Amino acid sequence: MKVLSEQELHNLAMNIVGKQLEAAGYEFMAVNSELKKNPQFVCLKDKKLHFVVVKCITYPNDPKDMEMDSLMKMKEHALKFEADTFYGGVGLVNAKDYNKPVCLNEEYIVDYDGLIKI
């Protein structure tokens, strides 16, 4: 049983959000999977630039709780590029026992309601 690291959880959250962006027709201009380095995705859709910040939130924390200070800094940065800013909070929890960490090759539950415009 291998517990997923913070980086592996972050990558999993990015994959979940990235698939949604791809399905919605976004074109990826830049992808950054480095922890604590925002934004994770810079995308283009309908000739408009979008900055997407992805956070993996582990149970019992709420993926809808946003760190507004850092998101507002990202929004100010995005405005210089005439870009919209979005937050994608992805909650992950071990499917068998909410009190155990998410592990490799074990089922997990995703709590993700889509992007929130900042």
Number of C-alpha atoms within 10 A of each C-alpha: 8 10 14 15 13 13 13 16 21 20 19 16 22 25 13 16 25 20 12 14 19 12 9 10 13 19 17 16 11 12 15 15 16 12 14 12 9 19 22 23 23 22 22 17 13 8 8 12 21 24 25 29 25 27 25 21 21 20 17 11 10 14 20 18 9 15 10 11 9 12 18 13 11 20 21 15 14 19 14 8 12 13 18 19 24 21 23 25 25 26 23 25 21 18 15 12 10 15 11 12 18 25 17 13 10 12 12 18 13 15 17 17 12 15 19 14 13 14
